Amino acid sequence: MTAATEPNAPATPLVIAGLGGVGKSQLLRYFGHQQRQRFDIVWWVRVDETWGQEMLELGRQLCLPVDGLPLETALQMVRTWLNDCSQRWLLLCDNADATTAAQLHPLLPSHPQGRILITSRTEDWGDVARPFPLGAFVAAESDVFWRKRLGAKYQESGAWEELASLLGHLPLALEHSAAYMLATGTRPADYVRLFREKRQALWGKTVPPPDYPATVATTWRVNFEAARETAGAAELLALCAFLAPVDLPLELLGEANVEEMPEGLRPVVADELVRGEAVAALGRYSLLQMGEDGKWGMHQLVQAVYRDQMGEAEAQGGWWRW
């Protein structure tokens, strides 16, 4: 990320892309704070229904006459100013999705001295931006998190490693567990037991941590719903929720296995085009990770949350027996 903001780096926007809960927004916020001395202007924009107003506020801060103008005209005025100015600026665009990517493109400035960093759950930005994939922690990073978050309460114990592994080293889940243990005095071994025995009840009573907009139980709901809009994606998502989380060969979804598939997935696997679009839809929202070796997987907590949200009839409809 630092290299992407150097003066001689390409001005193409950089997209920090990854699963909800891996800490994209937190990384963007930290990096923006860290870089504030290197830029004349650093501006945060949350890319939701208010992002146009946030860009208008930037225009006001720049003393541009944007008030009273049609939104598109005002945004173009801000864009033109950023393109023509002699100052170094950094735009931090948080939480852009596949829809807002298309809306953002024509309004993004492209000054050689300006830099744009974007967070998104999709890596599919084409020529608009360069992807910077962000995944969950590795074991050593989870250990550092425990030490910093829990301080004196942290003690070397195999239970910490077990808990981090159980949570898939997902930063959001680690923060949830740390907050709960600090508030209740629960030991890591007891949290492991609670998670295994009463996960839904445990997460249902948890409020989002201060730096996160949603809980583990709700953070992927919008992505589940968006992915289901693609034919076959819902069936593929249900299947993946009951498979091993990593290192699954793509051939598993080949036509040779059609007859062994759950009934609801057979039409998807039998049609190569539908199958490809379903896989792409899940990948677009980072629900499915595709490796360069042709293997794929789904984060274990995504699997757990999706299973929790399935109705009993759906859950027992043959997916888990496959």
C-alpha positions as a Markdown table, in Angstrom:
| # | Residue | x | y | z |
|---|---|---|---|---|
| 1 | Met | 0.0 | 0.0 | 0.0 |
| 2 | Thr | 2.8 | 2.4 | 0.8 |
| 3 | Ala | 4.4 | 1.7 | -2.6 |
| 4 | Ala | 1.1 | 2.5 | -4.3 |
| 5 | Thr | 1.1 | 6.0 | -2.8 |
| 6 | Glu | 4.7 | 6.9 | -3.7 |
| 7 | Pro | 5.0 | 9.8 | -6.1 |
| 8 | Asn | 6.4 | 7.7 | -9.0 |
| 9 | Ala | 3.7 | 4.9 | -8.6 |
| 10 | Pro | 0.9 | 4.6 | -11.2 |
| 11 | Ala | -2.1 | 6.7 | -10.4 |
| 12 | Thr | -4.5 | 3.8 | -10.9 |
| 13 | Pro | -6.7 | 3.3 | -7.8 |
| 14 | Leu | -5.8 | 0.4 | -5.5 |
| 15 | Val | -8.6 | -1.8 | -4.2 |
| 16 | Ile | -8.1 | -3.6 | -0.9 |
| 17 | Ala | -10.4 | -6.5 | -1.5 |
| 18 | Gly | -11.5 | -9.3 | 0.8 |
| 19 | Leu | -14.1 | -11.1 | 2.8 |
| 20 | Gly | -16.2 | -9.0 | 5.2 |
| 21 | Gly | -14.5 | -9.0 | 8.6 |
| 22 | Val | -10.9 | -9.2 | 7.5 |
| 23 | Gly | -10.2 | -5.6 | 8.6 |
| 24 | Lys | -10.2 | -3.7 | 5.3 |
| 25 | Ser | -11.8 | -0.6 | 6.7 |
| 26 | Gln | -9.5 | -0.7 | 9.7 |
| 27 | Leu | -6.4 | -1.0 | 7.6 |
| 28 | Leu | -7.6 | 1.8 | 5.3 |
| 29 | Arg | -8.2 | 4.1 | 8.3 |
| 30 | Tyr | -4.9 | 3.2 | 9.9 |
| 31 | Phe | -3.0 | 3.8 | 6.7 |
| 32 | Gly | -4.7 | 7.1 | 6.0 |
| 33 | His | -3.8 | 8.3 | 9.5 |
| 34 | Gln | -0.2 | 7.1 | 9.0 |
| 35 | Gln | 0.1 | 9.0 | 5.6 |
| 36 | Arg | -1.6 | 12.3 | 6.6 |
| 37 | Gln | 1.8 | 14.1 | 6.7 |
| 38 | Arg | 2.7 | 13.1 | 3.1 |
| 39 | Phe | -0.4 | 14.6 | 1.5 |
| 40 | Asp | -2.0 | 18.0 | 1.5 |
| 41 | Ile | -5.5 | 16.6 | 1.4 |
| 42 | Val | -6.7 | 13.3 | 2.9 |
| 43 | Trp | -10.4 | 12.7 | 2.5 |
| 44 | Trp | -12.5 | 9.7 | 3.7 |
| 45 | Val | -15.6 | 8.7 | 1.7 |
| 46 | Arg | -17.9 | 5.9 | 2.7 |
| 47 | Val | -19.2 | 4.5 | -0.6 |
| 48 | Asp | -22.9 | 4.1 | 0.2 |
| 49 | Glu | -26.0 | 6.2 | -0.5 |
| 50 | Thr | -24.3 | 9.2 | 1.1 |
| 51 | Trp | -21.0 | 9.1 | -0.8 |
| 52 | Gly | -22.1 | 11.9 | -3.1 |
| 53 | Gln | -22.8 | 14.2 | -0.2 |
| 54 | Glu | -19.4 | 13.3 | 1.3 |
| 55 | Met | -17.7 | 14.4 | -1.9 |
| 56 | Leu | -19.8 | 17.6 | -1.9 |
| 57 | Glu | -18.5 | 18.3 | 1.6 |
| 58 | Leu | -15.0 | 18.0 | 0.2 |
| 59 | Gly | -15.9 | 20.5 | -2.4 |
| 60 | Arg | -17.1 | 22.9 | 0.3 |
| 61 | Gln | -13.9 | 22.4 | 2.3 |
| 62 | Leu | -12.1 | 23.3 | -0.9 |
| 63 | Cys | -14.2 | 26.5 | -1.2 |
| 64 | Leu | -15.9 | 25.3 | -4.5 |
| 65 | Pro | -19.3 | 26.7 | -5.3 |
| 66 | Val | -21.1 | 23.3 | -5.2 |
| 67 | Asp | -24.2 | 24.3 | -3.2 |
| 68 | Gly | -27.3 | 24.6 | -5.3 |
| 69 | Leu | -25.9 | 22.6 | -8.2 |
| 70 | Pro | -27.2 | 19.3 | -9.5 |
| 71 | Leu | -25.3 | 16.5 | -7.8 |
| 72 | Glu | -23.6 | 15.2 | -10.9 |
| 73 | Thr | -22.5 | 18.7 | -11.9 |
| 74 | Ala | -21.1 | 19.4 | -8.4 |
| 75 | Leu | -19.3 | 16.1 | -8.3 |
| 76 | Gln | -17.7 | 16.8 | -11.7 |
| 77 | Met | -16.6 | 20.2 | -10.3 |
| 78 | Val | -14.8 | 18.5 | -7.4 |
| 79 | Arg | -13.3 | 16.0 | -9.8 |
| 80 | Thr | -12.0 | 18.7 | -12.1 |
| 81 | Trp | -10.5 | 20.6 | -9.2 |
| 82 | Leu | -8.6 | 17.5 | -8.0 |
| 83 | Asn | -7.4 | 16.8 | -11.6 |
| 84 | Asp | -6.1 | 20.3 | -12.1 |
| 85 | Cys | -4.7 | 21.2 | -8.7 |
| 86 | Ser | -1.0 | 21.2 | -7.8 |
| 87 | Gln | -1.5 | 19.6 | -4.4 |
| 88 | Arg | -1.0 | 16.0 | -3.4 |
| 89 | Trp | -4.2 | 14.3 | -2.3 |
| 90 | Leu | -5.4 | 10.9 | -1.0 |
| 91 | Leu | -9.0 | 9.7 | -1.3 |
| 92 | Leu | -9.9 | 6.8 | 0.9 |
| 93 | Cys | -13.1 | 5.2 | -0.5 |
| 94 | Asp | -14.6 | 2.7 | 2.0 |
| 95 | Asn | -16.9 | -0.2 | 1.2 |
| 96 | Ala | -17.5 | -0.1 | -2.5 |
| 97 | Asp | -19.5 | -3.0 | -4.0 |
| 98 | Ala | -19.9 | -4.2 | -7.6 |
| 99 | Thr | -22.7 | -1.7 | -8.2 |
| 100 | Thr | -21.0 | 1.4 | -6.9 |
| 101 | Ala | -17.8 | 0.4 | -8.7 |
| 102 | Ala | -19.6 | 1.3 | -12.0 |
| 103 | Gln | -20.9 | 4.5 | -10.5 |
| 104 | Leu | -17.6 | 5.6 | -9.1 |
| 105 | His | -15.5 | 5.1 | -12.2 |
| 106 | Pro | -16.5 | 8.2 | -14.2 |
| 107 | Leu | -16.2 | 10.4 | -11.1 |
| 108 | Leu | -12.8 | 9.3 | -9.9 |
| 109 | Pro | -10.1 | 11.9 | -10.5 |
| 110 | Ser | -6.8 | 10.8 | -12.0 |
| 111 | His | -4.2 | 13.4 | -11.2 |
| 112 | Pro | -0.6 | 12.2 | -11.3 |
| 113 | Gln | -0.1 | 13.6 | -7.7 |
| 114 | Gly | -3.4 | 12.1 | -6.4 |
| 115 | Arg | -3.9 | 8.6 | -5.0 |
| 116 | Ile | -7.1 | 6.6 | -4.5 |
| 117 | Leu | -7.5 | 3.6 | -2.1 |
| 118 | Ile | -10.7 | 1.7 | -2.1 |
| 119 | Thr | -12.0 | -1.1 | 0.1 |
| 120 | Ser | -14.4 | -3.7 | -1.4 |
| 121 | Arg | -15.6 | -7.2 | -1.0 |
| 122 | Thr | -15.1 | -7.8 | -4.7 |
| 123 | Glu | -11.8 | -8.0 | -6.6 |
| 124 | Asp | -13.6 | -7.7 | -10.0 |
| 125 | Trp | -12.8 | -4.1 | -10.9 |
| 126 | Gly | -11.4 | -4.7 | -14.4 |
| 127 | Asp | -9.2 | -1.8 | -15.6 |
| 128 | Val | -10.7 | 0.6 | -13.1 |
| 129 | Ala | -8.4 | -0.4 | -10.2 |
| 130 | Arg | -5.6 | -2.8 | -9.2 |
| 131 | Pro | -6.6 | -5.4 | -6.6 |
| 132 | Phe | -4.8 | -5.8 | -3.3 |
| 133 | Pro | -6.2 | -9.0 | -1.8 |
| 134 | Leu | -6.5 | -9.1 | 2.0 |
| 135 | Gly | -7.1 | -12.3 | 3.8 |
| 136 | Ala | -7.5 | -13.4 | 7.4 |
| 137 | Phe | -4.6 | -13.4 | 9.9 |
| 138 | Val | -2.0 | -16.1 | 9.9 |
| 139 | Ala | -1.3 | -17.8 | 13.3 |
| 140 | Ala | 1.5 | -15.4 | 14.3 |
| 141 | Glu | -0.7 | -12.3 | 13.6 |
| 142 | Ser | -3.5 | -13.8 | 15.7 |
| 143 | Asp | -1.0 | -14.2 | 18.5 |
| 144 | Val | 0.1 | -10.6 | 18.2 |
| 145 | Phe | -3.6 | -9.5 | 18.3 |
| 146 | Trp | -4.2 | -11.5 | 21.5 |
| 147 | Arg | -1.2 | -9.9 | 23.2 |
| 148 | Lys | -2.1 | -6.4 | 22.3 |
| 149 | Arg | -5.8 | -6.7 | 22.9 |
| 150 | Leu | -5.8 | -8.6 | 26.1 |
| 151 | Gly | -2.5 | -7.3 | 27.7 |
| 152 | Ala | -1.9 | -8.8 | 31.1 |
| 153 | Lys | -4.8 | -11.2 | 30.7 |
| 154 | Tyr | -3.0 | -13.0 | 27.9 |
| 155 | Gln | -1.0 | -16.0 | 29.0 |
| 156 | Glu | 0.8 | -18.6 | 26.9 |
| 157 | Ser | -1.7 | -21.4 | 26.4 |
| 158 | Gly | -2.7 | -23.9 | 23.8 |
| 159 | Ala | -6.2 | -22.7 | 24.2 |
| 160 | Trp | -5.4 | -19.4 | 22.5 |
| 161 | Glu | -4.1 | -21.2 | 19.4 |
| 162 | Glu | -7.1 | -23.5 | 19.4 |
| 163 | Leu | -9.5 | -20.6 | 19.7 |
| 164 | Ala | -7.8 | -18.6 | 16.9 |
| 165 | Ser | -7.9 | -21.7 | 14.7 |
| 166 | Leu | -11.6 | -22.3 | 15.5 |
| 167 | Leu | -12.4 | -18.7 | 14.5 |
| 168 | Gly | -10.4 | -19.1 | 11.3 |
| 169 | His | -8.1 | -16.3 | 12.3 |
| 170 | Leu | -10.7 | -13.8 | 11.2 |
| 171 | Pro | -10.0 | -10.4 | 12.8 |
| 172 | Leu | -13.7 | -9.5 | 13.3 |
| 173 | Ala | -14.3 | -12.9 | 15.1 |
| 174 | Leu | -11.1 | -12.4 | 17.2 |
| 175 | Glu | -12.3 | -9.0 | 18.3 |
| 176 | His | -15.7 | -10.3 | 19.2 |
| 177 | Ser | -14.2 | -13.1 | 21.3 |
| 178 | Ala | -11.7 | -10.7 | 23.0 |
| 179 | Ala | -14.4 | -8.2 | 23.9 |
| 180 | Tyr | -16.6 | -11.0 | 25.3 |
| 181 | Met | -13.8 | -12.5 | 27.4 |
| 182 | Leu | -12.7 | -9.1 | 28.8 |
| 183 | Ala | -16.3 | -8.2 | 29.7 |
| 184 | Thr | -17.2 | -11.5 | 31.3 |
| 185 | Gly | -13.9 | -12.8 | 32.5 |
| 186 | Thr | -14.4 | -16.0 | 30.4 |
| 187 | Arg | -11.2 | -18.0 | 29.8 |
| 188 | Pro | -10.2 | -19.0 | 26.3 |
| 189 | Ala | -10.9 | -22.7 | 26.9 |
| 190 | Asp | -14.4 | -21.8 | 28.1 |
| 191 | Tyr | -15.0 | -19.6 | 25.1 |
| 192 | Val | -14.0 | -22.5 | 22.9 |
| 193 | Arg | -16.7 | -24.7 | 24.6 |
| 194 | Leu | -19.3 | -21.9 | 24.4 |
| 195 | Phe | -18.6 | -21.4 | 20.7 |
| 196 | Arg | -18.9 | -25.1 | 19.9 |
| 197 | Glu | -22.0 | -25.6 | 22.0 |
| 198 | Lys | -23.9 | -22.3 | 21.7 |
| 199 | Arg | -22.5 | -20.4 | 18.8 |
| 200 | Gln | -25.8 | -18.9 | 17.6 |
| 201 | Ala | -26.8 | -17.7 | 21.1 |
| 202 | Leu | -23.3 | -16.4 | 21.8 |
| 203 | Trp | -23.2 | -14.4 | 18.6 |
| 204 | Gly | -26.8 | -13.3 | 18.8 |
| 205 | Lys | -26.1 | -11.4 | 22.1 |
| 206 | Thr | -22.9 | -9.8 | 20.8 |
| 207 | Val | -22.9 | -6.2 | 19.7 |
| 208 | Pro | -20.6 | -5.0 | 16.9 |
| 209 | Pro | -17.1 | -4.0 | 18.1 |
| 210 | Pro | -16.5 | -0.2 | 17.9 |
| 211 | Asp | -14.4 | -0.4 | 14.8 |
| 212 | Tyr | -16.8 | -2.8 | 12.9 |
| 213 | Pro | -20.2 | -2.0 | 11.5 |
| 214 | Ala | -21.7 | -5.5 | 12.0 |
| 215 | Thr | -21.4 | -8.7 | 14.0 |
| 216 | Val | -20.0 | -11.9 | 12.7 |
| 217 | Ala | -23.6 | -13.2 | 12.4 |
| 218 | Thr | -24.7 | -10.3 | 10.2 |
| 219 | Thr | -21.6 | -9.1 | 8.3 |
| 220 | Trp | -22.1 | -11.5 | 5.3 |
| 221 | Arg | -25.9 | -11.4 | 5.1 |
| 222 | Val | -26.0 | -8.7 | 2.4 |
| 223 | Asn | -23.4 | -10.7 | 0.3 |
| 224 | Phe | -25.5 | -13.9 | 0.7 |
| 225 | Glu | -28.5 | -12.1 | -0.6 |
| 226 | Ala | -26.6 | -10.4 | -3.5 |
| 227 | Ala | -25.0 | -13.7 | -4.6 |
| 228 | Arg | -28.4 | -15.5 | -4.6 |
| 229 | Glu | -29.5 | -13.1 | -7.4 |
| 230 | Thr | -27.3 | -15.2 | -9.8 |
| 231 | Ala | -28.8 | -18.4 | -11.1 |
| 232 | Gly | -27.3 | -21.4 | -9.3 |
| 233 | Ala | -25.3 | -19.4 | -6.7 |
| 234 | Ala | -27.7 | -20.2 | -3.9 |
| 235 | Glu | -27.4 | -23.9 | -4.5 |
| 236 | Leu | -23.6 | -23.7 | -4.8 |
| 237 | Leu | -23.4 | -21.7 | -1.6 |
| 238 | Ala | -25.4 | -24.2 | 0.3 |
| 239 | Leu | -23.2 | -27.0 | -0.9 |
| 240 | Cys | -20.0 | -25.2 | 0.0 |
| 241 | Ala | -21.3 | -24.6 | 3.5 |
| 242 | Phe | -21.0 | -28.3 | 4.2 |
| 243 | Leu | -17.7 | -29.1 | 2.5 |
| 244 | Ala | -14.1 | -28.8 | 3.8 |
| 245 | Pro | -13.1 | -25.1 | 3.9 |
| 246 | Val | -10.0 | -25.3 | 1.8 |
| 247 | Asp | -8.2 | -27.2 | -1.0 |
| 248 | Leu | -11.2 | -28.4 | -3.0 |
| 249 | Pro | -10.5 | -29.3 | -6.6 |
| 250 | Leu | -12.6 | -27.4 | -9.2 |
| 251 | Glu | -13.2 | -30.8 | -10.8 |
| 252 | Leu | -15.4 | -31.6 | -7.9 |
| 253 | Leu | -18.1 | -29.5 | -9.7 |
| 254 | Gly | -17.5 | -31.3 | -13.0 |
| 255 | Glu | -20.2 | -32.8 | -15.0 |
| 256 | Ala | -18.8 | -36.3 | -14.2 |
| 257 | Asn | -20.2 | -35.9 | -10.7 |
| 258 | Val | -23.7 | -34.6 | -11.6 |
| 259 | Glu | -25.5 | -37.8 | -10.5 |
| 260 | Glu | -23.8 | -37.7 | -7.1 |
| 261 | Met | -24.8 | -34.1 | -6.4 |
| 262 | Pro | -27.7 | -33.0 | -4.2 |
| 263 | Glu | -30.7 | -32.8 | -6.4 |
| 264 | Gly | -30.9 | -29.0 | -6.3 |
| 265 | Leu | -27.4 | -28.6 | -7.6 |
| 266 | Arg | -27.6 | -31.0 | -10.5 |
| 267 | Pro | -29.0 | -28.5 | -13.0 |
| 268 | Val | -26.2 | -26.0 | -12.1 |
| 269 | Val | -23.4 | -28.5 | -12.5 |
| 270 | Ala | -24.8 | -29.9 | -15.7 |
| 271 | Asp | -24.8 | -26.5 | -17.4 |
| 272 | Glu | -21.2 | -25.2 | -17.8 |
| 273 | Leu | -22.3 | -21.6 | -18.3 |
| 274 | Val | -24.6 | -21.5 | -15.3 |
| 275 | Arg | -21.9 | -23.3 | -13.1 |
| 276 | Gly | -19.3 | -20.7 | -14.2 |
| 277 | Glu | -21.5 | -17.8 | -13.4 |
| 278 | Ala | -22.4 | -19.2 | -10.0 |
| 279 | Val | -18.8 | -19.7 | -9.1 |
| 280 | Ala | -18.0 | -16.2 | -10.3 |
| 281 | Ala | -20.8 | -14.7 | -8.3 |
| 282 | Leu | -19.6 | -16.2 | -5.0 |
| 283 | Gly | -16.0 | -15.2 | -5.9 |
| 284 | Arg | -17.2 | -11.6 | -6.7 |
| 285 | Tyr | -18.3 | -11.2 | -3.1 |
| 286 | Ser | -15.2 | -13.0 | -1.6 |
| 287 | Leu | -17.5 | -15.8 | -0.3 |
| 288 | Leu | -15.4 | -18.2 | -2.4 |
| 289 | Gln | -11.7 | -18.1 | -2.6 |
| 290 | Met | -10.1 | -19.4 | -5.8 |
| 291 | Gly | -6.4 | -20.4 | -5.7 |
| 292 | Glu | -4.0 | -20.2 | -8.6 |
| 293 | Asp | -3.6 | -24.0 | -8.4 |
| 294 | Gly | -7.3 | -24.4 | -9.4 |
| 295 | Lys | -8.4 | -25.3 | -5.9 |
| 296 | Trp | -11.0 | -23.3 | -4.0 |
| 297 | Gly | -12.5 | -23.0 | -0.6 |
| 298 | Met | -14.8 | -21.0 | 1.7 |
| 299 | His | -13.9 | -19.6 | 5.1 |
| 300 | Gln | -15.1 | -21.8 | 7.9 |
| 301 | Leu | -17.0 | -19.0 | 9.6 |
| 302 | Val | -18.8 | -18.1 | 6.4 |
| 303 | Gln | -19.8 | -21.7 | 6.3 |
| 304 | Ala | -20.9 | -21.7 | 9.9 |
| 305 | Val | -22.9 | -18.5 | 9.5 |
| 306 | Tyr | -24.6 | -19.7 | 6.4 |
| 307 | Arg | -25.6 | -23.0 | 7.9 |
| 308 | Asp | -27.0 | -21.1 | 10.9 |
| 309 | Gln | -29.1 | -19.0 | 8.6 |
| 310 | Met | -30.5 | -21.9 | 6.6 |
| 311 | Gly | -33.9 | -23.1 | 7.6 |
| 312 | Glu | -34.2 | -26.5 | 9.1 |
| 313 | Ala | -35.9 | -28.0 | 6.0 |
| 314 | Glu | -33.2 | -26.5 | 3.7 |
| 315 | Ala | -30.4 | -27.7 | 6.0 |
| 316 | Gln | -31.7 | -31.3 | 5.9 |
| 317 | Gly | -32.5 | -31.2 | 2.2 |
| 318 | Gly | -29.5 | -33.4 | 1.3 |
| 319 | Trp | -26.6 | -30.9 | 1.4 |
| 320 | Trp | -25.0 | -32.2 | 4.5 |
| 321 | Arg | -25.2 | -35.8 | 3.4 |
| 322 | Trp | -23.3 | -35.3 | 0.1 |
